Amino acid sequence: MKEEALKVINEVLSSGRTALVEYEAKQVLKAYGLPVPEEKLARNLDEALRYAEEIGYPVAMKLMSPQILHKSDAKVVILNVKSPEELREKWEVIHENARNYRPDAEILGVLIAPMLRVGREVIIGVTEDPQFGHAIMFGLGGIFVEILKDVTFRIVPITERDARKMIREIKAYPILAGARGEEPADTDAIVDLLLKVSELVNDLRDYIREMDLNPVFVYEKGRGAVVVDARIILKAPR
């Protein structure tokens, strides 16, 4: 799995970049067994139409460009595309939005993805401290991380015990445990995610500078989780 991930990383570095687009980041995650949607990168409209048929409508379209990492700001994410006719129309729209946002943007393709059932949103991040090394962060997504900063950290590598303690020690844990009659979230799936991210970062610590899996949809107990969006920043080659 390390070799597969390094193949993606070395291709990005050889192109002079240190930021992986979402598709590339998910290929690295997939190499370590993290759950990502069955998505395909379309280089042209014909491929996009074929991939959407294979995945099944409705689909999501996300334009991939190294110069456009905040896709929502550039309006290059279009959800719930229901037919080939709509996909043809949105193909033009998404490229025009990219040109308007960054006329010089290099466009690698458009990710064609299935529409996912929404789950409870969590975030998993990685940063590197110059003294202690890489640390893994966990918290609920949305307002809990943006305003309340309700997150917890551990130095990599972590154990299963560490992962379970991280989940329980955030203030919003009752939401995962099943508040107001809701079914509990699949915390075993979160533990699995945290351990796999820890293994990935520990293996690739000479390459990874930052990582964000945001959001991750976590479903009801026994139904797993899926990484919806991902960002990886590499260290600059010496």
C-alpha positions in Angstrom: 0.0 0.0 0.0 2.9 2.4 0.7 4.2 1.8 -2.8 0.8 2.5 -4.4 0.5 5.7 -2.4 4.1 6.8 -3.2 3.4 6.3 -6.9 0.7 9.0 -6.7 2.8 11.3 -4.5 5.9 11.0 -6.7 3.8 11.8 -9.8 2.5 15.0 -8.1 6.0 16.0 -6.9 7.5 15.4 -10.4 4.9 17.8 -11.8 6.3 20.5 -9.5 3.3 20.5 -7.1 3.0 19.9 -3.4 -0.8 20.0 -3.2 -2.8 17.0 -4.2 -6.2 17.6 -5.8 -9.1 15.7 -4.2 -8.9 12.8 -6.7 -5.2 12.3 -6.0 -5.6 12.5 -2.2 -8.3 9.9 -2.3 -6.1 7.6 -4.3 -3.5 7.8 -1.5 -6.3 7.1 1.1 -7.6 4.2 -1.0 -4.1 2.6 -1.0 -4.4 2.4 2.8 -7.9 1.0 2.8 -9.8 4.1 3.8 -13.4 4.2 2.5 -13.8 6.5 -0.5 -16.7 6.7 -3.0 -16.4 4.9 -6.3 -15.5 8.0 -8.3 -13.9 8.4 -11.7 -11.9 11.3 -13.2 -13.3 12.3 -16.6 -10.8 14.0 -19.0 -13.5 14.9 -21.5 -17.3 15.0 -21.9 -17.6 11.6 -23.5 -15.8 10.0 -20.5 -18.0 12.0 -18.1 -21.1 10.6 -19.8 -19.8 7.1 -19.8 -18.7 7.2 -16.1 -22.1 8.7 -15.1 -23.9 5.8 -16.8 -21.6 3.3 -15.0 -22.1 5.0 -11.6 -25.8 5.7 -12.1 -27.6 9.0 -12.0 -27.9 11.3 -10.0 -24.2 12.1 -9.8 -22.0 14.8 -8.4 -19.4 16.7 -10.6 -16.3 18.2 -9.1 -13.7 20.0 -11.3 -10.1 19.1 -10.4 -7.4 21.8 -10.6 -4.2 22.3 -8.6 -4.9 26.0 -8.6 -8.5 25.6 -7.3 -8.3 23.8 -4.0 -11.3 25.5 -2.4 -13.8 24.2 -5.0 -17.0 25.7 -3.4 -15.5 29.2 -3.6 -15.0 28.8 -7.3 -18.4 27.1 -7.8 -16.9 24.0 -9.4 -18.9 21.5 -7.5 -22.3 20.6 -8.9 -24.5 18.1 -7.1 -27.5 16.0 -8.1 -27.0 15.9 -11.9 -29.9 13.7 -13.0 -29.5 13.0 -16.7 -27.0 13.0 -19.7 -28.7 16.2 -21.0 -28.1 17.9 -17.6 -24.5 16.6 -17.4 -23.7 18.1 -20.9 -25.1 21.5 -19.8 -23.3 21.4 -16.4 -20.0 20.4 -18.1 -20.0 23.8 -19.8 -21.1 25.6 -16.6 -18.4 24.1 -14.4 -15.6 24.9 -16.9 -16.8 28.4 -17.3 -16.9 28.9 -13.5 -13.3 27.6 -13.3 -12.2 30.0 -16.0 -13.9 33.0 -14.3 -12.3 32.1 -11.0 -8.8 31.4 -12.3 -8.3 32.0 -16.0 -4.8 30.3 -15.7 -6.1 27.2 -13.9 -4.8 23.9 -15.1 -7.8 21.6 -15.4 -7.0 17.9 -14.7 -10.5 16.7 -15.3 -13.9 16.4 -13.7 -14.6 13.9 -10.9 -17.8 12.0 -11.5 -19.1 10.7 -8.2 -22.2 9.1 -6.8 -24.6 11.2 -4.7 -24.1 10.0 -1.1 -26.6 9.7 1.7 -25.8 12.3 4.3 -24.5 11.0 7.6 -23.1 12.7 10.7 -20.2 14.8 9.7 -16.8 14.4 11.3 -13.4 15.8 10.4 -10.0 14.1 10.6 -6.9 16.3 10.2 -3.2 15.9 10.4 -0.6 18.6 11.1 3.1 18.5 11.8 4.6 20.0 14.9 8.3 20.9 14.6 9.0 19.5 18.1 6.6 16.5 18.4 6.1 15.4 14.8 2.8 14.6 13.2 -0.4 14.9 15.2 -3.9 13.6 14.2 -7.0 15.7 15.0 -10.6 14.5 15.3 -13.9 16.3 15.8 -17.4 16.8 14.5 -17.6 18.8 11.3 -19.4 22.1 10.6 -20.0 24.5 13.5 -18.3 22.2 16.0 -14.9 22.6 14.4 -15.3 26.1 12.8 -16.7 28.0 15.8 -16.5 25.8 18.9 -13.1 24.3 18.1 -14.4 21.1 19.6 -11.5 18.9 18.5 -8.9 16.6 20.1 -5.3 15.7 19.1 -2.9 12.8 19.5 0.7 12.3 18.3 1.1 9.7 15.6 1.2 6.7 15.8 -2.0 6.1 17.8 -3.4 2.8 19.3 -7.0 1.6 19.2 -7.3 2.8 22.8 -6.2 6.3 21.8 -8.7 6.4 19.0 -11.6 5.4 21.2 -10.6 8.0 23.8 -10.3 10.7 21.1 -13.9 10.0 20.1 -15.3 10.0 23.6 -13.4 13.2 24.8 -14.9 15.7 22.4 -17.8 17.7 23.9 -20.1 16.7 21.1 -19.7 13.0 21.8 -23.3 12.6 22.8 -24.3 13.4 19.2 -22.3 10.4 18.1 -23.6 8.2 20.9 -27.2 8.8 19.9 -28.8 12.0 21.3 -32.6 12.5 21.4 -33.5 9.0 20.3 -31.2 9.0 17.2 -29.4 5.7 16.4 -25.7 5.7 17.6 -23.1 6.5 15.0 -20.7 3.8 13.8 -17.9 4.6 16.2 -16.0 1.4 15.2 -15.8 2.8 11.7 -14.3 6.1 13.1 -11.8 4.1 15.1 -10.8 2.2 11.9 -10.4 5.5 10.0 -8.3 7.0 12.7 -6.0 4.0 12.8 -5.6 3.9 9.1 -4.8 7.6 8.9 -2.2 7.1 11.7 -0.6 4.2 9.8 -0.6 6.2 6.5 1.0 9.3 8.1 3.5 7.2 10.0 4.6 5.4 6.9 4.7 8.6 4.8 5.9 11.0 7.4 8.8 12.2 5.2 6.2 13.3 2.6 3.0 14.4 4.3 2.8 18.0 5.8 -0.9 18.4 6.2 -4.0 16.4 5.6 -7.8 17.1 5.9 -10.6 14.6 5.5 -13.6 16.9 5.6 -16.3 16.0 5.7 -16.4 12.3 6.5 -20.0 11.0 6.6 -20.5 8.5 9.5 -23.6 6.3 9.3 -25.6 4.4 11.9 -23.8 1.7 13.9 -22.7 -1.2 11.6 -23.2 0.9 8.4 -19.7 2.4 8.1 -18.3 5.8 7.0 -17.1 7.4 3.8 -14.6 10.1 3.1 -16.5 12.8 1.1 -13.6 15.3 0.5 -9.9 15.1 1.1 -6.9 17.4 0.9 -3.2 16.5 1.3 -0.3 18.9 1.3 3.2 17.5 0.8 6.5 18.7 2.1 8.6 20.5 -0.5 11.4 18.3 -1.8 14.8 19.2 -0.4 
